[in-house]
Amino acid sequence: MVVQTFLDSIPVNGVFVVFAILGLLLYEAGYRFGRWWQGRTPEEVEGPTGMLVGSLLALMAFMLAITMGMASDRFDARRSVVLAEANAVGTTYLRAGYLPEPAATDSRELIREYVPLRIIPNGVTDLPERMARSVEIQSELWSIAEDLARATPDGDMLALYIETLNEMIDLHETRVIAGLFARVPETVLALLIAGSLLTLGMVGYSAGLTRRRSPLTAVVMIIVLGAVITLVVDLDRPRDGFLEVSQQPIIDLQQQIEPPAD
């Protein structure tokens, strides 16, 4: 169900390892090529290479900032919709008390079953089943509301209940879109990673032309770039990774609506 990108088959920590290895290899290859080229044409000066490398680094910083913003916005959207859904479901549960019996009891029992289905931590394996059952419960709740609306079309309390029930159903689809399909475009991620690796190669090439390099500086640059790119990938993954959208609002709601112990 989740929109897949070319990085989804690699664990989040694996993204960092792969980028670090490729970055070191390209830096070293660029350095060796720069030394070879300078040795072949010793009469040539470095030219504008240093300025171009600086421009590439600035461009990559700009790309990182944009991509980080895109991933953060999508992560915040997933977190916000969890809170919005918890509020809507909680209000629907309370307003179900306005309904006549047995509709009130039946509706609240369905909502009690519905809430645990909406607690979706990272790594959950039965997501399609949860989504299917959620839709079934929504249909059952709506059928109860339809029957009551036909019997009492002018009921103000029923109108309030139907309003929040409709919001609850709408937020289900909003959460599905935000949680499964709202991803950073694959092209953007590919451009960011490829551009960063090529920039590291150009940094090595520039160091080779001058025959001066700092291995510590190169390693630190690769680690920092790899860490930021890994963070972007982690923020963009809705169902796994180290960063997880808190399910606490719905967990709190589940505790609030549990029937009293006998």
N, C-alpha and C positions, 0 to 999 in steps of 0.2 A: 504493500500500500504506500510506503514511503517513496518519494521521488529519489532515485539513486543517482549519485555522481560517481565520477571515476575514482574518487578516493574512498568511497564507502566500504570497499573490500579490505581496506587497510585499517587496523586499529589506530586509535588516536595517537598513542605513544609511538606506534610504528611510523606514522607520518613524520614525526620529529627525527627518528633514526634514519629513515630513508633520505629525508632532505639533508641532514647533516652529512651523510656519506657522499651523496651526490655533490653537495656544495664543496666539500673538501677535495673531491676528485677533480671537479671543474676548476677550482682555484689553482690546484697544483698543475693541471694541464695547461691552464692559461699562463702560469708563471714559466713553465718550461718552454712553451711556445714563444713567449716574449723574449726569453733569453736566447733561444735559437734564432729568432728573427733579428735581434740586435747584433748577435755574433755574425750573422750573414751579411748585414748591412751596417757595419760600424760607423760609416760616415753619416748615417741618418740620425737626426735627433728625435727625441720622444714626440715632438709635435703636440697636437691638441689632445692626446690620449688622456692625460690627467683630467683635463676639463670635461671631456666626454664621460669619463668614469664618474666624476662628481655629479654630472647631470643625470646619469643613470641611477645613481644612489638616491638623488632627490626624487626622481620619478617613482622609484620603488617605494620610498617613504610615503609618497602621495597615494599610490595604489594601496598600500597597506592600510592607510588611514580610511580610505573609502570602503575597502572590503570589511575592515573591522566594524565600521559604522553599520554596514548592511547586515552583517551577522548579528551585531548587538541588537539592532532594531527587531530582527526576527525572534531573537531569544526573549526580549522584553515583551513582544506580542504574545508569545506562548505563555509567559508567566502571567500577563495581565488577564488573558482570557480564562485561565484557571480560576482566578479570584472572581471574575465577573460571573462565571458559571456557578461557582459556589453560592454567590449572593442570590442569583436568580433561582436556583434550586431551593435554597433555604426559604426564600419568600414564597415560592410556589407551595412548599410544604406547609407553611403557616396559613396561607390563604385557603388551602384545602379544607381547613377547619370551618370555613364559611359554608361549605357544601352540605346538603342534607344527607342523612344516612340512607343507604350504606355507602354512598359515593365518597363521603369524606374518609371513612376508614379504608376503603379500597384504594383510593388515590394515595393516601399516606403510606400504605403498605407497599405500593408500587414504587413510590419515591424512595422508601428505605432500601428497596432492592436496587434502585437505580444508582444511588450515590456510590456504593463501593465499586461499581463498574467504571466510574469516572476517575478513580484513583489509578493513574497510569504512570508508574515510575519507569525509569530507564531499564531496558532489558526485559520488559514484559513480553511474554511469549504468546499469549492468547488474545492479542489486540483485535483481530477480526471478529472473534466470538463476542468480545465485550461490546464492540461497535454494533454488531447485529442485534444483540439483546437490548442494547440501549434504544435502538430504533423501535424495536417491538414494544418496549415499555412506553415510549413516547406515543405510539399509536394507540395503545390501550388507554392511556390518560386522556388523549384527545377524544377518543370514542365516548368515554364517560362524560366529558365536558359537552360534547355534541348532544348527547341524550338529555342532559340537564338544560341545555340552551333551548332545545325544542319544547321542553315541558314548561320552562319559565323564561321566555325570551326577554323579559324586561328586568331580570334580576341584576341589581347593581353589584352585589357581592360576587355573583358569578362572573360578571364582566371583569372585575378586578382579578379574579383567579385565572380566567382565560388569558388575560393580558400577560401575566407573568409566566404562565405555561407556554405561551407562544414565544416569549423571550428565551425561555429555557431550551426550547426546541431549536430556535435560531442559533443559540450559542453552541449547540452541539456541532452544527455544520461549521461555524466559525472556528471552533477548536480543532476540528478535523483538518481544515485548510491550513491553519496556523501551525499545527503540530506535525503534519505529514507532508505538505506540499510547498510551504513557504521556505524555500532554500535560496542561498546565494547562487546565482547562475553559474553553471559549470564552466562556461567560457571565462568568467571573471576569475575563478579559482585557478584555472589552467594558465591564464595569462599572468597572474600574480606569481605562481610557482616557477613557471618557465622564465619569466623576466628576472626573478630574484636569482635563479641559478646562472643565467647568462651574465647578470651583473657581477656575480662572484667570479665567474671566469674572466671577465674584463678587468676586475681588480687584480687578479693574479697576473694577467697579461701586462698590465701597467707596471706592476712590481718587477716583472721579468725584464722589461725594457730598461729599467733603471738599475737592475741587478741588486735591488735592495727590497727586502721584505721582512715583515714581522709575523712569524707564525702565531704568536699569542694574539695579535690583533685580528688576524684572519679567523682564528678559532672562535674568538669572542663574537665577531661579526656573524659568523655562521650560526652560533648557538642562539644569539638574540633573534636573528631572522627566523630561524627554525622554530623558536619558542612562540613568536608572534603568529606565524603561519599556522602552527599547531593550535593555538588559541582560537584563531578564526575558524578552523575546521571543527573544533570542539563546540564552539557556539552555534555552528550551523547544523550540527547533528541533533535531530529531535529525539532520537530514541536510544542513543548510547553515548559514551564519552564520560569525561570526568565532571563536567558541568551538567547539573540536572535541574529541571524546572521543579520548584517545590510544589508538592501536592498537599501542603499543610492546610490551606483553606478548606479543601474538600474533606480531609481527614477530620478537621475540627467540626465540620458540618455533620459528618457521620456520627460523631460522638454526641452531638447535640440532639439529634433526632432519634437516637436509639430508644426503643421502648423501655419504660422503667422496669427494673428487675423485680421479679415476683418475691 
